[in-house]
Amino acid sequence: MPKTATSHVRSLSENAVIRKPQQGRSLASFQRMLEATKALMLERGSENFTLQDVSERGGVSIGSIYLRFESKDRLLHAVIGQELEAIVEGERVMLNEIVACSTSLVDFLPRYIHAYSDFLADHAQLLRTIMQRAEVDPAVSEPGRESAQRSAELSAKAILHFRNEISSNDPERRAHTVFRIVFATAARQFGLGSTAESADDRIWAVLKEELSIMALAYLRH
């Protein structure tokens, strides 16, 4: 993906590290720190853990953590930056695959809505923790906004692959609107920016089907 599109995200993870490992055991130890931190974020659904927890989970010493990161905040920044990049890249791959096997909007929209909702479901736990952090940490909020914008651009681009079927003088606006509606609906279902308790799997199964019909009618109107 273009460097300019993820400059804040990359800076978040790169600037978090005091001393970057080069090879061998130090690199393996560094990766275990990141993996252990991510695992704890997923397990706890929050940042409610200590560096001692990271040390024990990752099999690394507290001293080795402080050799790479000056604080738990910096360690979290490294993990969040890395995960935001991975999520956007995963989204790009997913969308390219859907476009490649779709011949029209009728083919594309149901596949897109189902795949995108599954993608959000897979990443919802981590995204909730990142969003909570972004609300109180300016260092995370800008990369978070950047990733969200990149996500919108990727989905809009995929929809616009079928721009000849969009009945509007401003197909870009309609493509972005469809994405916003799909995201807002899925985000509520998976507790992103709302409460997970409001979700209802039975309603969501029906709503996914209806969303593709609504989106198609809107794009072709």
MIDRENBA-417739 format. One record per residue (C-alpha): residue number from 1; residue in three letters; y, z, x. Coordinates in Angstrom, 2 decimals, padded with zeros to 5 digits. Example, Ala and Ser with C-alpha at 12.3 -4.5 7.8 and 13.67 -1.06 7.14 Angstrom:
2
<num=1; residu=ALA; v=-004.50; w=007.80; u=012.30>
<num=2; residu=SER; v=-001.06; w=007.14; u=013.67>
END
This chain:
221
<num=1; residu=MET; v=000.00; w=000.00; u=000.00>
<num=2; residu=PRO; v=003.55; w=-000.64; u=001.29>
<num=3; residu=LYS; v=004.88; w=002.10; u=003.50>
<num=4; residu=THR; v=008.19; w=002.18; u=001.65>
<num=5; residu=ALA; v=006.35; w=002.97; u=-001.58>
<num=6; residu=THR; v=004.84; w=006.16; u=-000.19>
<num=7; residu=SER; v=007.35; w=007.29; u=002.44>
<num=8; residu=HIS; v=007.98; w=010.70; u=000.88>
<num=9; residu=VAL; v=004.29; w=011.27; u=000.25>
<num=10; residu=ARG; v=003.34; w=010.40; u=003.81>
<num=11; residu=SER; v=006.17; w=012.48; u=005.18>
<num=12; residu=LEU; v=004.98; w=015.48; u=003.17>
<num=13; residu=SER; v=001.54; w=015.47; u=004.77>
<num=14; residu=GLU; v=002.60; w=014.35; u=008.25>
<num=15; residu=ASN; v=005.48; w=016.81; u=008.61>
<num=16; residu=ALA; v=003.30; w=019.70; u=007.49>
<num=17; residu=VAL; v=001.26; w=019.66; u=010.69>
<num=18; residu=ILE; v=002.54; w=021.42; u=013.81>
<num=19; residu=ARG; v=000.05; w=019.89; u=016.19>
<num=20; residu=LYS; v=-002.16; w=017.00; u=015.14>
<num=21; residu=PRO; v=-005.78; w=017.03; u=016.34>
<num=22; residu=GLN; v=-006.88; w=014.09; u=018.43>
<num=23; residu=GLN; v=-010.66; w=014.05; u=018.54>
<num=24; residu=GLY; v=-013.99; w=015.80; u=018.44>
<num=25; residu=ARG; v=-014.28; w=019.41; u=017.39>
<num=26; residu=SER; v=-010.57; w=019.92; u=016.78>
<num=27; residu=LEU; v=-010.46; w=016.99; u=014.36>
<num=28; residu=ALA; v=-013.56; w=018.21; u=012.54>
<num=29; residu=SER; v=-012.06; w=021.69; u=012.27>
<num=30; residu=PHE; v=-008.82; w=020.23; u=010.93>
<num=31; residu=GLN; v=-010.68; w=018.28; u=008.24>
<num=32; residu=ARG; v=-012.55; w=021.42; u=007.19>
<num=33; residu=MET; v=-009.23; w=023.22; u=006.70>
<num=34; residu=LEU; v=-008.02; w=020.47; u=004.36>
<num=35; residu=GLU; v=-011.31; w=020.20; u=002.50>
<num=36; residu=ALA; v=-011.58; w=023.96; u=002.05>
<num=37; residu=THR; v=-008.03; w=024.15; u=000.71>
<num=38; residu=LYS; v=-008.66; w=021.33; u=-001.77>
<num=39; residu=ALA; v=-011.92; w=022.95; u=-002.88>
<num=40; residu=LEU; v=-010.13; w=026.25; u=-003.51>
<num=41; residu=MET; v=-007.35; w=024.53; u=-005.45>
<num=42; residu=LEU; v=-009.96; w=022.90; u=-007.68>
<num=43; residu=GLU; v=-012.01; w=026.05; u=-008.03>
<num=44; residu=ARG; v=-009.13; w=028.38; u=-008.83>
<num=45; residu=GLY; v=-006.99; w=025.86; u=-010.69>
<num=46; residu=SER; v=-004.01; w=027.25; u=-008.80>
<num=47; residu=GLU; v=-002.81; w=028.34; u=-005.37>
<num=48; residu=ASN; v=-004.16; w=031.83; u=-005.95>
<num=49; residu=PHE; v=-006.04; w=032.11; u=-002.66>
<num=50; residu=THR; v=-005.27; w=033.20; u=000.89>
<num=51; residu=LEU; v=-005.60; w=031.69; u=004.32>
<num=52; residu=GLN; v=-008.48; w=034.10; u=004.82>
<num=53; residu=ASP; v=-010.19; w=032.39; u=001.89>
<num=54; residu=VAL; v=-009.58; w=029.03; u=003.56>
<num=55; residu=SER; v=-010.94; w=030.39; u=006.83>
<num=56; residu=GLU; v=-014.14; w=031.62; u=005.22>
<num=57; residu=ARG; v=-014.67; w=028.54; u=003.04>
<num=58; residu=GLY; v=-014.04; w=026.07; u=005.86>
<num=59; residu=GLY; v=-015.72; w=027.97; u=008.67>
<num=60; residu=VAL; v=-012.54; w=027.96; u=010.75>
<num=61; residu=SER; v=-010.63; w=030.83; u=012.33>
<num=62; residu=ILE; v=-007.25; w=032.05; u=011.13>
<num=63; residu=GLY; v=-005.93; w=031.32; u=014.60>
<num=64; residu=SER; v=-007.01; w=027.68; u=014.41>
<num=65; residu=ILE; v=-005.26; w=027.32; u=011.05>
<num=66; residu=TYR; v=-002.00; w=028.67; u=012.48>
<num=67; residu=LEU; v=-002.41; w=026.31; u=015.43>
<num=68; residu=ARG; v=-002.04; w=023.42; u=012.97>
<num=69; residu=PHE; v=000.09; w=024.92; u=010.20>
<num=70; residu=GLU; v=002.83; w=027.51; u=010.42>
<num=71; residu=SER; v=002.14; w=028.79; u=006.90>
<num=72; residu=LYS; v=-000.01; w=028.42; u=003.82>
<num=73; residu=ASP; v=002.82; w=026.38; u=002.26>
<num=74; residu=ARG; v=002.54; w=023.79; u=005.01>
<num=75; residu=LEU; v=-001.22; w=023.62; u=004.62>
<num=76; residu=LEU; v=-000.75; w=023.02; u=000.90>
<num=77; residu=HIS; v=001.80; w=020.30; u=001.65>
<num=78; residu=ALA; v=-000.71; w=018.52; u=003.89>
<num=79; residu=VAL; v=-003.40; w=018.59; u=001.22>
<num=80; residu=ILE; v=-001.05; w=017.58; u=-001.60>
<num=81; residu=GLY; v=000.36; w=014.66; u=000.38>
<num=82; residu=GLN; v=-003.11; w=013.47; u=001.31>
<num=83; residu=GLU; v=-004.38; w=013.74; u=-002.25>
<num=84; residu=LEU; v=-001.38; w=011.98; u=-003.79>
<num=85; residu=GLU; v=-001.98; w=009.03; u=-001.48>
<num=86; residu=ALA; v=-005.69; w=008.99; u=-002.30>
<num=87; residu=ILE; v=-005.04; w=009.14; u=-006.04>
<num=88; residu=VAL; v=-002.58; w=006.23; u=-005.98>
<num=89; residu=GLU; v=-004.94; w=004.17; u=-003.83>
<num=90; residu=GLY; v=-007.84; w=004.93; u=-006.16>
<num=91; residu=GLU; v=-005.72; w=003.86; u=-009.10>
<num=92; residu=ARG; v=-004.85; w=000.58; u=-007.39>
<num=93; residu=VAL; v=-008.51; w=-000.22; u=-006.76>
<num=94; residu=MET; v=-009.46; w=000.66; u=-010.33>
<num=95; residu=LEU; v=-006.76; w=-001.55; u=-011.84>
<num=96; residu=ASN; v=-007.60; w=-004.50; u=-009.61>
<num=97; residu=GLU; v=-011.23; w=-004.30; u=-010.73>
<num=98; residu=ILE; v=-010.27; w=-004.23; u=-014.41>
<num=99; residu=VAL; v=-007.90; w=-007.19; u=-014.06>
<num=100; residu=ALA; v=-010.55; w=-009.15; u=-012.18>
<num=101; residu=CYS; v=-013.08; w=-008.84; u=-015.03>
<num=102; residu=SER; v=-010.60; w=-009.39; u=-017.91>
<num=103; residu=THR; v=-009.65; w=-012.78; u=-019.28>
<num=104; residu=SER; v=-007.02; w=-011.68; u=-021.79>
<num=105; residu=LEU; v=-005.07; w=-008.72; u=-023.14>
<num=106; residu=VAL; v=-007.81; w=-008.26; u=-025.72>
<num=107; residu=ASP; v=-010.31; w=-007.79; u=-022.88>
<num=108; residu=PHE; v=-008.00; w=-005.83; u=-020.64>
<num=109; residu=LEU; v=-006.41; w=-003.16; u=-022.84>
<num=110; residu=PRO; v=-009.54; w=-001.31; u=-024.02>
<num=111; residu=ARG; v=-010.98; w=-001.38; u=-020.51>
<num=112; residu=TYR; v=-007.69; w=-000.20; u=-019.05>
<num=113; residu=ILE; v=-007.22; w=002.68; u=-021.49>
<num=114; residu=HIS; v=-010.79; w=003.91; u=-021.10>
<num=115; residu=ALA; v=-010.79; w=003.60; u=-017.31>
<num=116; residu=TYR; v=-007.34; w=005.12; u=-016.92>
<num=117; residu=SER; v=-008.19; w=008.08; u=-019.14>
<num=118; residu=ASP; v=-011.42; w=008.65; u=-017.19>
<num=119; residu=PHE; v=-009.46; w=008.44; u=-013.95>
<num=120; residu=LEU; v=-006.97; w=011.06; u=-015.14>
<num=121; residu=ALA; v=-009.79; w=013.27; u=-016.36>
<num=122; residu=ASP; v=-011.40; w=013.15; u=-012.91>
<num=123; residu=HIS; v=-008.16; w=014.20; u=-011.21>
<num=124; residu=ALA; v=-006.64; w=016.42; u=-013.89>
<num=125; residu=GLN; v=-007.47; w=019.77; u=-012.30>
<num=126; residu=LEU; v=-005.85; w=018.89; u=-009.00>
<num=127; residu=LEU; v=-002.91; w=017.14; u=-010.63>
<num=128; residu=ARG; v=-002.16; w=020.23; u=-012.73>
<num=129; residu=THR; v=-002.00; w=022.37; u=-009.59>
<num=130; residu=ILE; v=000.23; w=019.82; u=-007.84>
<num=131; residu=MET; v=002.56; w=019.65; u=-010.86>
<num=132; residu=GLN; v=002.82; w=023.44; u=-010.94>
<num=133; residu=ARG; v=003.78; w=023.39; u=-007.28>
<num=134; residu=ALA; v=006.33; w=020.61; u=-007.79>
<num=135; residu=GLU; v=008.17; w=022.73; u=-010.37>
<num=136; residu=VAL; v=009.05; w=025.35; u=-007.75>
<num=137; residu=ASP; v=008.86; w=023.44; u=-004.45>
<num=138; residu=PRO; v=011.45; w=020.70; u=-003.75>
<num=139; residu=ALA; v=009.32; w=019.45; u=-000.86>
<num=140; residu=VAL; v=006.62; w=018.47; u=-003.37>
<num=141; residu=SER; v=008.77; w=017.34; u=-006.30>
<num=142; residu=GLU; v=010.10; w=014.15; u=-004.65>
<num=143; residu=PRO; v=006.69; w=012.96; u=-003.43>
<num=144; residu=GLY; v=005.37; w=013.77; u=-006.90>
<num=145; residu=ARG; v=008.05; w=011.61; u=-008.54>
<num=146; residu=GLU; v=007.38; w=008.85; u=-006.05>
<num=147; residu=SER; v=003.66; w=008.87; u=-006.82>
<num=148; residu=ALA; v=004.34; w=008.84; u=-010.56>
<num=149; residu=GLN; v=006.64; w=005.85; u=-010.14>
<num=150; residu=ARG; v=004.06; w=004.03; u=-008.06>
<num=151; residu=SER; v=001.47; w=004.73; u=-010.74>
<num=152; residu=ALA; v=003.74; w=003.24; u=-013.40>
<num=153; residu=GLU; v=004.37; w=000.15; u=-011.27>
<num=154; residu=LEU; v=000.67; w=-000.42; u=-010.68>
<num=155; residu=SER; v=-000.20; w=-000.23; u=-014.37>
<num=156; residu=ALA; v=002.74; w=-002.39; u=-015.40>
<num=157; residu=LYS; v=001.76; w=-004.99; u=-012.81>
<num=158; residu=ALA; v=-001.78; w=-005.04; u=-014.17>
<num=159; residu=ILE; v=-000.54; w=-005.51; u=-017.74>
<num=160; residu=LEU; v=001.87; w=-008.22; u=-016.60>
<num=161; residu=HIS; v=-001.04; w=-010.20; u=-015.21>
<num=162; residu=PHE; v=-001.26; w=-011.32; u=-018.84>
<num=163; residu=ARG; v=002.49; w=-011.82; u=-019.29>
<num=164; residu=ASN; v=001.97; w=-015.17; u=-021.02>
<num=165; residu=GLU; v=000.49; w=-013.25; u=-023.94>
<num=166; residu=ILE; v=003.42; w=-010.84; u=-024.22>
<num=167; residu=SER; v=005.89; w=-011.94; u=-026.90>
<num=168; residu=SER; v=009.14; w=-010.61; u=-025.49>
<num=169; residu=ASN; v=012.13; w=-011.69; u=-023.45>
<num=170; residu=ASP; v=011.57; w=-008.56; u=-021.38>
<num=171; residu=PRO; v=007.81; w=-008.30; u=-020.72>
<num=172; residu=GLU; v=008.39; w=-005.84; u=-017.86>
<num=173; residu=ARG; v=009.96; w=-003.34; u=-020.23>
<num=174; residu=ARG; v=007.11; w=-003.65; u=-022.70>
<num=175; residu=ALA; v=004.49; w=-003.27; u=-019.96>
<num=176; residu=HIS; v=006.15; w=-000.10; u=-018.69>
<num=177; residu=THR; v=006.46; w=001.21; u=-022.25>
<num=178; residu=VAL; v=002.74; w=000.73; u=-022.86>
<num=179; residu=PHE; v=001.97; w=002.62; u=-019.67>
<num=180; residu=ARG; v=004.27; w=005.49; u=-020.64>
<num=181; residu=ILE; v=002.65; w=005.80; u=-024.07>
<num=182; residu=VAL; v=-000.87; w=005.69; u=-022.62>
<num=183; residu=PHE; v=000.00; w=008.18; u=-019.89>
<num=184; residu=ALA; v=001.80; w=010.58; u=-022.22>
<num=185; residu=THR; v=-001.10; w=010.56; u=-024.65>
<num=186; residu=ALA; v=-003.75; w=011.00; u=-021.95>
<num=187; residu=ALA; v=-001.67; w=013.63; u=-020.15>
<num=188; residu=ARG; v=-001.59; w=015.76; u=-023.29>
<num=189; residu=GLN; v=-005.34; w=015.41; u=-023.67>
<num=190; residu=PHE; v=-005.99; w=016.62; u=-020.13>
<num=191; residu=GLY; v=-003.36; w=019.33; u=-020.00>
<num=192; residu=LEU; v=-000.93; w=017.58; u=-017.67>
<num=193; residu=GLY; v=002.45; w=018.97; u=-018.59>
<num=194; residu=SER; v=001.06; w=020.67; u=-021.67>
<num=195; residu=THR; v=-001.71; w=023.10; u=-022.47>
<num=196; residu=ALA; v=-005.34; w=022.10; u=-022.06>
<num=197; residu=GLU; v=-006.15; w=024.09; u=-025.19>
<num=198; residu=SER; v=-004.38; w=021.46; u=-027.29>
<num=199; residu=ALA; v=-007.01; w=018.86; u=-026.34>
<num=200; residu=ASP; v=-009.64; w=017.71; u=-028.82>
<num=201; residu=ASP; v=-012.38; w=015.42; u=-027.48>
<num=202; residu=ARG; v=-013.27; w=014.07; u=-030.93>
<num=203; residu=ILE; v=-009.70; w=013.05; u=-031.67>
<num=204; residu=TRP; v=-009.30; w=011.60; u=-028.19>
<num=205; residu=ALA; v=-012.39; w=009.38; u=-028.57>
<num=206; residu=VAL; v=-010.87; w=007.81; u=-031.68>
<num=207; residu=LEU; v=-007.35; w=007.70; u=-030.26>
<num=208; residu=LYS; v=-008.42; w=005.74; u=-027.17>
<num=209; residu=GLU; v=-009.72; w=002.99; u=-029.42>
<num=210; residu=GLU; v=-006.58; w=002.99; u=-031.56>
<num=211; residu=LEU; v=-004.28; w=002.98; u=-028.53>
<num=212; residu=SER; v=-005.59; w=-000.37; u=-027.33>
<num=213; residu=ILE; v=-005.06; w=-001.89; u=-030.80>
<num=214; residu=MET; v=-001.52; w=-000.47; u=-031.00>
<num=215; residu=ALA; v=-000.66; w=-001.64; u=-027.49>
<num=216; residu=LEU; v=-001.93; w=-005.15; u=-028.18>
<num=217; residu=ALA; v=000.11; w=-005.40; u=-031.39>
<num=218; residu=TYR; v=003.23; w=-004.14; u=-029.60>
<num=219; residu=LEU; v=002.89; w=-006.56; u=-026.68>
<num=220; residu=ARG; v=002.28; w=-009.54; u=-028.93>
<num=221; residu=HIS; v=004.89; w=-008.71; u=-031.59>
END
